[in-house]
């Protein structure tokens, strides 16, 4: 079966996502579209507005054939760790094509950039840029231009930067899918709140202001129904709902706890600890710590990693299975494992409840449920969603 894979967050699933799924299928000629989707917390460090089960149902209604979950120990990592986890799952799902949005959808240029980033010259130039106080994206952009002047700058575009991370991950995994870039015309984090193709951040902002006219225009019917139902029952989650839990955790951490966080660097751990003691809200912590050197999303991820009790030591580098949370009716053939040592888990009785990464996932689910006003134990009750 010709299968195209996509990495997504769908927070929430909107018209742009439905368009991308359709374009990926059209451009690839694939028989199936499989998605690896962030779970209860997204890569920007915030809780998703809807549960992964609801978002998977919306994705299936919007054109996906199968949705697998990217657990929190990878969804809350840097772009490199996020990409490695997601791409490994796509590889395990048997996706022989890889599609992603890109502001400059030039597959050869994206591959060339990905290959160049791991050269010794670029790594040294990157080290020097970071030492001078530049943040990672700016330092990498400078390093690429210094070492290969004719290589156009892609790292300034968020979707291109993610695409390059996926390609680097695929290379590390010796995974060679055909690449299907899809033109991305709207900025990834644009706050535009008008029209049928508003951004995810714009839609979340509209949700926070109860602007249902804007939301309903920007999302497919299934997403609209799901969002309305969640709002009616008080289960629409915003970061503020975990505010007190977050600050309580940060205030009670010791210096060694901050130093043990995933992806923390020397100096950032101390800055985060100092900010936690001087602040009473997460936003104040982010304001004090983030800047040119430490991007806001990175600091936010560290705060959430702290809340979940994630520590660098003992974290697995790669997933060893896929948690399937949705499959389209008639596409059950996608549930057959493509690798003998990479199981596709579809029922709660099969989940590796004793694995450290899954224990972290249960904590993520229970904390998200707290924000949604739900009891703990979502994974024990997790259904396999089918779209008819």
N, C-alpha and C positions, 0 to 999 in steps of 0.2 A: 504494500500500500504506500502510495506517495503521500507523505505527511509533512505539513509545514508547522513549525513550532514558533510560539510567540511568548515573550516574557512580559508580564503586565502587573498592574496593581488594581485597576478598575475601582477607583475610590472617588466617586462611584462609576459604574459602567455608563458611558454616555455615547452620543451619536458619533463622535470622532472615533471611538473604539469600534463601534459597529462598522464604520466605513473602513477602518484599517483591516479588520477581519475579512471583509469582503474583498478588499484589494489584495491582501496576501493570498487568498484563495484564487483570485482571478490571475494574478501575475505568475503564480507558481504552478497553476494547473493541478493543485493538490487534491487528493481524494478526501483529506481530513485536515482539520486545524486543531492542534492541541495547544493548550495554554498553561504556563506555569505562573501562578498568581500569588502575590504576597498574602499572608494570612491575616491575623488579627492586628498586626502592626506593620506599617509601611516603611519604605526605605528612608523617608524623611524623618522618621522617628516618632510619628504620631499614630494613635489608634485609628483604624479604618472606620469610616462612618457606618458601615454595615458589616455584619459577620461575613466571613469568607463563604459560608454556605449560601447566603442570600446573593452575594456578588457572583458566585459561580452559577447560580440559577439565572441571573441576568445575562451572564456571558453566553450561556447555552442558548437562551432565547434570542441573543443577538448575533449568533453565527458560529460560536465555538462548538466543537464536537466532544472535547474532553477538557476538564480543568483539573490540574494537580496543584497542590499547595506548596508554596515556598515557606518553610518554617521560620520562626522568628530568629533562630541563630544565624540564618543567612539573610533574611529580609532586613535585619537591623545592622548589617555590615556596611563597610565602605563599598564603593562601586565594584572594586575588584572581588571582594568576598561575595557580594550580592550576585554578581555575574557568574562566578564559579559555581555557586549553589544552583542557580536557576538553569544554567546551561548543562550542568551534569544531569539534572532531572530530565531536560529535553532529550539529551543523549540516551538516557535510560528508557525514555518513552518511545524511542525509535524514530524520532523526527529526522528525516533526511534532508529537510530544508529548514532554514532559519530566517525569519522575517522580523523586521523592526522598523519603526519610524525613524527618519533621519531628515534633518534640514537640508543636507546635501546627499541625496541618495545615490552616491557613486560607489559601487561595491569595490572596485579596484582601489580607489583612493582610501576607502575605509580600511581595507586589508593592508595596504601599504603603510598607513599610519600605525596600525596595530603591530605590524612586524617591526617597524622602526623604533617603537617605544621601548623595546627590550634590548636594543643595541647597547653596548658598553658606553659609547659616546653620549647617548641620550641619558642613560642612567647617571653618569657623572655630572652632566649639565643639570639634571634634575636635582641631584644632591646639593649642588652649589646654589641653585635657585631657592630651594627650601631653607638652606642655611642663611640666606640673605633676608628671610622673612616672608617670602612669597607663599601663598597658599598653593596646595597641590595642583589645581587646574592651571593657574597662571604659570607656575614653575614648569609644568610639563609642556605647556604651549610655548614658552620661551625656549626650553631645551630642544624641542623639535625644530623650531625656526633657526636656532643657532647651528644645529648640526646638519640640517638639510634645507637650504634656503628656498628651494623650489617646491617644498612640500606645503600645500595650503593649510592654513590653520583650521582645524576642526574642533579643537577642545573647547572653544568658546561657545559651541552649540551643545546644549545639554543632551539632546537625543543622539547626536553624533558621538559625544563622549561615551554615552552608555553603549552605543553600537560597537565602538572600538573595544570597550571592556568585554562585551560578549565575544568578539572575535579573538581577543587575547585569551579568554577562558577556553574557547574551543581549541585553540592551538595547544594550550597546556594539557588538555584532555585528549589530544590526538583525535579530535572529532572534526570531521570535514564535511559539514552540511553545505549544500548550495545556498548562497546568500541572496535574499530577496528584500532589498531595501524598499520602503514605501515613503513617498514624499510627505514630509511633515511641514505644513505651511504655517501652523500656529505655534507660538512659543510654548514650551512644556509647562511653564509655571505662570503663564499669562493669567491675569485676573479679569479678563474680559468676561462680562456677564450678559452679553447680548447675543441673540441669534441662536441658530441650531447647532453651532460648533463651539460652544463655550468650553473653556478649559476645566479640568477637574478642580483646580483651586478656585476658579470663579464659581463653579457650581456649589462647592462647599461653603463659600462665602455667602451665596444666595440662600443656602439652607439655614445658615446661622441667623439670617435676617428674615426667615420665613417667606422668602420671595418665590412662591410656588409657580408663578407665571413664568419666570425665567427658567426654573428647574425643569418644568414640564416641557418647555420648548427645546431643551438641550439634551434630554435623555430619551431613550426608547420607552415604549409603553410599559414593558415589563419592569424596567428600572423605576419608572414613575410610581407604579403600584407598590413596589417594594419600599421605596423611600417614604411614601405616604403612610403605609402601614406601620413602618418603624417609628415615624414621627407621632402617629396617633397613639402608639403604645409606649411612648417615651424611650424607645430603644435606638434612637438616632444618636450616635456617639460623637462627641467633640472632645478635643484634648483637655478642655477645662474640667471635664468630669473626673479626671484622674489627678487633678491639681494637688489636693491635700496628700494623697497617697505618695505622689512623686516627691513632694517637698519633705515629707516625713522620712522617706527612704534616704534622700540626699543628706538631710541634717544628721542622720544617725550613722552614716558611713565613716569609717576611719581612713586615714591617709592611704594605707595599704589596699583598701577596697577600691579607691579611685584608681590607684596604679594598676590594679588587676583587670580593669575594664577592657573589653575587646577594642582594638584599633585606637587605644589612647596612646599618646606620645608624651615623652618627657616634657614637663612644663604644663601641658594641658591638664594633667591630673591635679596638679596643685591649683591651677586657675579655677578649675571646676569646683574643687573643695572650698576655696575661698569664696567663690560666688554663692555657693549653697548656703554658707553661713551668713552671708550679707543680704540674702534675698528672701522674699516670702512667696514669690510666684515663680513658675517655670520661665515665663517671659522675662522676668528680671534676671534670672540666671543666664538665659540666652543673650540678653543685651550686654551683660558684663563680660562674657567670655568670647562670643563670636565676633568675627571681623575678617580682615584680609587673610590672616593666617589660619584661622579656625572657622570654616564656613558654618553658618547657623544650623544647617541640616546635620552636620557631623556632631555638633554639640548636643543637638536634640536627640540624636540616636544614642549618644552616650548616656544621657539622662534616662532614656527608656531602658537601655541595657542595665543600668543600675537598678531601676524599678523591678526588672525581671530577675535580678540576681545573676546576670550573665557575667562570666569571668573568662578571660583569655585562655587560661590554662584549662585544658580538657575539652575545649571546643573542637568538634570534628571539622576538618577542612572541607569535606565533601559529603553530600547525602549518600546513603547506601540503599535507599528505597524511595518510592514516590507514594505520597498520600493522595489518592484520587478522591476528589470531592464532588465530581459531577461528570456525567457522560450522557451524550444525546442518545435517545432511544434508537436502536438500529445500528449503533456504532460500537457495540460491545466488543467487537474484534480488537479495538484499541486497548482493551484490558489484558490482552495476552502479552506477557513480558517479552521484550526483545533481547534481554540479556539474562542468562540463568541466575546470576548473582545479584540482580537488581529487581526485587519484587515490586509489583504494583499493588498497593494495599487499598482495599475497597470497603472493608467492614471494620467496625470498631474492635471486634474480637481479634483482628489481625494486627492491631497497632502495637508497636514496641514500647509498651508503657514503662519499661525499666531503662530504656536508653536515655542517657543524659540529655540529648537534644530534644527528645520527646517530653521529658519532664519539664524542660524549659518551655516547650510548646503548650503544655497543660497550664503552666503558670500564666502564659500569655493569654490563653483562652479564658482563664478564671478572672484575670484582671480586666480583660475587655468586657466580660459578662458583668462584672461589678459596675463598670461605667454605663452599661446598657440596662442596669436594673434587673439583671437575671441571676438565677442561682448558679453556683459553680457546677462543673461537670459537663461542659458542652461537648468535649471530645467523646465521652462515654456514650452520649446520645446522638453522635453525628450520623446523619443519614447519607446514603449515596443518592445524590440528586439525579434524576433523569428528566430530560426535556422531551416532550412529545409534540 
